């Protein structure tokens, strides 16, 4: 099969949570450039509209929906709206997330719960909603969970974030096993250090240079470094992949 057929996403309707900025928008732009219809979800209407405009300027097709992944009613309403406008979601990119940096002895229960509510509970509930609809309609699809190299690597002052991403990794495997019989693939991308709004607290000051210097490739990730992976997992090129984790970190996790 030719590459343009194998990696074809022109018939896919892709929902990206946290899609208005950072990695979410970068992955959305890549898929839109290859013909997918994009839905950017989040709770900041200005950034979502800016993301839609960016994709439109590149010749792609995108809409936005309001979604706070901590609110079940908003999740269901968003999916209903997408189905009425474009059709059923065939690819979900579970990208919405928050980070927190603090010493473990200073971390409050409220902060820990909030990180878990967005990164773990939110990802699960959105995946559950799309899977219910895929099962209802008798069709398969692809769920791509965005985790982190910190799901396995220990690092100081990121205990809540690291724990949340470890949970996402195990959740990916469990859902992949349970939903395989329905033709639903569930895989995970583990990015390393990319400069985004999310990682800004970790890379401020000299942090970016230090992290780049520790990487075997000598640099931080560029957003285009995710293009090939997300195209693989969103297309039928990954038809026999489920429960897999793909690390995109320039070798950082093996070079320490």
C-alpha positions as CSV (number, residue, x, y, z in Angstrom):
1,X,0.0,0.0,0.0
2,X,1.3,3.5,-0.9
3,X,2.1,5.8,1.9
4,X,-0.6,8.3,1.0
5,X,-3.2,5.5,1.3
6,X,-1.7,4.0,4.5
7,X,-1.5,7.2,6.4
8,X,-4.8,8.6,4.9
9,X,-6.8,10.6,7.5
10,X,-9.0,12.5,5.1
11,X,-12.2,10.7,6.4
12,X,-11.3,11.1,10.0
13,X,-13.1,13.5,12.4
14,X,-10.6,14.2,15.1
15,X,-11.3,15.7,18.5
16,X,-8.3,17.3,20.4
17,X,-8.9,18.2,24.0
18,X,-6.8,21.1,25.1
19,X,-6.6,21.9,21.3
20,X,-6.3,25.6,21.4
21,X,-2.6,25.9,22.2
22,X,0.7,24.0,22.5
23,X,1.0,20.3,21.6
24,X,-2.8,20.0,21.0
25,X,-2.8,22.7,18.4
26,X,0.4,21.4,16.8
27,X,-1.1,17.9,16.4
28,X,-4.3,19.4,15.1
29,X,-2.5,21.4,12.5
30,X,-0.6,18.3,11.3
31,X,-3.8,16.2,10.9
32,X,-5.7,19.1,9.3
33,X,-2.9,19.5,6.8
34,X,-3.4,15.9,5.8
35,X,-7.2,16.3,5.3
36,X,-8.7,15.4,8.6
37,X,-11.6,17.4,10.0
38,X,-10.6,18.8,13.4
39,X,-12.5,19.7,16.5
40,X,-10.6,21.8,19.1
41,X,-12.0,21.5,22.6
42,X,-11.2,23.5,25.7
43,X,-12.5,26.1,28.1
44,X,-10.8,29.2,26.6
45,X,-12.9,30.4,23.7
46,X,-10.3,32.9,22.6
47,X,-7.5,30.4,22.2
48,X,-9.8,27.9,20.5
49,X,-11.0,30.5,18.0
50,X,-7.4,31.5,17.3
51,X,-6.6,27.8,16.7
52,X,-9.5,27.4,14.3
53,X,-8.4,30.5,12.4
54,X,-4.8,29.2,12.2
55,X,-5.9,25.9,10.8
56,X,-8.3,27.7,8.3
57,X,-5.4,29.9,7.2
58,X,-3.4,26.8,6.4
59,X,-6.3,25.4,4.3
60,X,-7.6,23.0,6.8
61,X,-11.0,22.5,8.3
62,X,-11.7,23.0,12.0
63,X,-14.4,23.9,14.5
64,X,-14.3,24.4,18.3
65,X,-16.4,23.2,21.2
66,X,-16.5,24.3,24.8
67,X,-15.4,21.5,27.0
68,X,-14.1,21.4,30.6
69,X,-13.0,17.7,31.0
70,X,-14.0,17.9,34.7
71,X,-17.6,18.4,33.8
72,X,-19.5,15.4,32.5
73,X,-22.4,17.4,31.1
74,X,-20.1,19.5,29.1
75,X,-18.4,16.4,27.7
76,X,-21.7,14.9,26.5
77,X,-23.0,18.2,25.1
78,X,-19.7,18.7,23.2
79,X,-20.0,15.3,21.6
80,X,-23.7,15.9,20.7
81,X,-22.7,19.2,19.1
82,X,-19.9,17.6,17.1
83,X,-22.1,14.8,15.8
84,X,-24.7,17.3,14.7
85,X,-22.2,19.5,12.9
86,X,-19.6,17.1,11.4
87,X,-20.5,13.5,12.4
88,X,-19.2,11.1,14.9
89,X,-15.7,11.4,16.3
90,X,-13.4,8.7,14.9
91,X,-10.2,9.8,16.5
92,X,-9.8,11.3,20.0
93,X,-6.5,12.9,21.1
94,X,-6.7,13.1,24.9
95,X,-4.3,16.1,25.3
96,X,-5.9,18.3,28.0
97,X,-3.7,18.5,31.0
98,X,-2.3,20.7,33.8
99,X,1.1,20.6,35.5
100,X,2.2,21.7,39.0
101,X,5.7,22.1,40.3
102,X,6.3,22.1,44.1
103,X,8.1,20.2,46.7
104,X,6.2,17.1,47.8
105,X,6.1,18.3,51.4
106,X,4.3,21.5,50.2
107,X,1.8,19.9,47.9
108,X,-1.8,20.4,49.1
109,X,-4.6,17.9,48.8
110,X,-6.5,20.4,46.7
111,X,-3.7,20.8,44.2
112,X,-3.1,17.1,44.0
113,X,-6.8,16.4,43.4
114,X,-7.0,19.1,40.7
115,X,-4.1,17.6,38.7
116,X,-5.7,14.2,38.9
117,X,-9.1,15.5,38.0
118,X,-7.9,17.0,34.8
119,X,-5.1,14.6,33.7
120,X,-6.6,11.3,34.8
121,X,-10.4,11.6,35.5
122,X,-10.9,14.0,32.6
123,X,-9.0,11.8,30.1
124,X,-10.9,8.8,31.3
125,X,-14.3,10.4,31.0
126,X,-13.7,11.8,27.5
127,X,-12.4,8.4,26.4
128,X,-15.4,6.7,27.9
129,X,-17.8,9.0,26.1
130,X,-16.2,8.5,22.7
131,X,-16.0,4.7,23.2
132,X,-19.7,4.5,24.2
133,X,-20.6,6.2,20.9
134,X,-18.2,4.1,18.9
135,X,-19.7,0.9,20.4
136,X,-23.2,2.2,19.9
137,X,-22.6,2.8,16.2
138,X,-20.7,-0.4,15.7
139,X,-17.6,1.3,14.5
140,X,-14.0,1.3,15.6
141,X,-11.7,4.3,16.1
142,X,-8.5,5.5,17.7
143,X,-7.9,7.0,21.1
144,X,-4.5,8.7,21.6
145,X,-3.6,9.5,25.1
146,X,-0.9,12.1,25.7
147,X,1.2,11.1,28.6
148,X,4.8,12.0,29.4
149,X,8.2,10.5,29.9
150,X,7.6,11.5,33.5
151,X,5.1,8.6,33.7
152,X,8.2,6.4,34.3
153,X,11.1,8.8,35.0
154,X,11.4,10.2,38.5
155,X,12.0,13.9,38.9
156,X,11.9,16.2,41.8
157,X,9.0,18.5,42.5
158,X,6.6,16.8,40.0
159,X,5.1,14.1,42.2
160,X,1.4,15.0,41.3
161,X,2.1,15.4,37.6
162,X,4.2,12.3,37.4
163,X,1.7,10.2,39.3
164,X,-1.1,11.4,37.0
165,X,0.8,10.5,33.8
166,X,1.7,7.1,35.2
167,X,-2.0,6.6,35.8
168,X,-2.7,7.6,32.1
169,X,-0.2,5.0,31.0
170,X,-1.9,2.2,32.9
171,X,-5.3,3.4,31.9
172,X,-4.2,3.3,28.2
173,X,-3.4,-0.4,28.5
174,X,-6.5,-1.3,30.4
175,X,-8.8,0.5,28.0
176,X,-7.0,-1.0,25.0
177,X,-7.5,-4.5,26.4
178,X,-11.2,-3.9,27.1
179,X,-12.2,-2.2,23.9
180,X,-10.1,-4.1,21.4
181,X,-13.1,-6.4,20.6
182,X,-15.0,-3.3,19.4
183,X,-12.2,-2.2,17.0
184,X,-11.2,0.7,19.3
185,X,-7.4,1.2,19.5
186,X,-6.0,3.0,22.5
187,X,-2.4,4.1,22.4
188,X,-0.2,6.6,24.1
189,X,2.4,9.2,23.2
190,X,5.0,10.0,25.8
191,X,6.6,13.4,24.9
192,X,9.8,14.5,26.4
193,X,10.6,18.2,27.0
194,X,8.9,20.5,24.6
195,X,8.6,24.3,25.2
196,X,4.9,24.9,25.7
197,X,2.7,26.9,28.2
198,X,2.4,23.7,30.2
199,X,6.2,23.2,30.6
200,X,7.0,26.9,31.0
201,X,7.2,26.6,34.9
202,X,9.8,23.9,34.5
203,X,11.9,25.5,31.7
204,X,12.0,29.1,33.0
205,X,15.3,30.8,33.3
206,X,18.2,28.5,32.5
207,X,16.0,25.5,32.6
208,X,15.6,25.1,28.9
209,X,19.3,25.2,28.3
210,X,19.9,22.7,31.1
211,X,17.3,20.2,29.8
212,X,18.6,20.6,26.2
213,X,22.1,19.9,27.4
214,X,21.0,16.7,29.1
215,X,19.4,15.4,25.9
216,X,21.4,13.1,23.7
217,X,20.3,15.1,20.6
218,X,21.3,18.4,22.3
219,X,17.9,20.1,21.9
220,X,14.4,20.3,23.2
221,X,11.5,18.9,21.1
222,X,10.1,20.9,18.2
223,X,6.3,20.7,17.6
224,X,6.9,19.1,14.2
225,X,8.6,16.2,15.9
226,X,5.1,14.9,16.8
227,X,3.7,15.0,13.2
228,X,4.7,11.5,12.1
229,X,3.6,9.8,15.3
230,X,0.2,11.4,15.5
231,X,-0.4,10.7,11.8
232,X,0.6,7.0,12.4
233,X,-1.8,6.6,15.4
234,X,-4.7,8.4,13.8
235,X,-4.5,6.4,10.5
236,X,-4.9,2.8,9.5
237,X,-1.2,2.5,9.5
238,X,-1.5,1.6,13.2
239,X,-4.4,-0.8,12.6
240,X,-2.6,-3.6,14.6
241,X,-1.4,-1.4,17.4
242,X,-3.2,-1.0,20.7
243,X,-2.0,-0.6,24.2
244,X,1.3,0.8,22.9
245,X,3.4,3.6,24.2
246,X,5.6,5.7,21.9
247,X,8.2,7.9,23.4
248,X,9.2,11.1,21.6
249,X,11.9,12.6,23.7
250,X,15.2,12.7,21.7
251,X,16.5,9.9,23.9
252,X,16.2,11.9,27.1
253,X,14.7,9.0,29.0
254,X,17.6,6.7,28.1
255,X,20.4,9.2,28.3
256,X,20.3,10.2,31.9
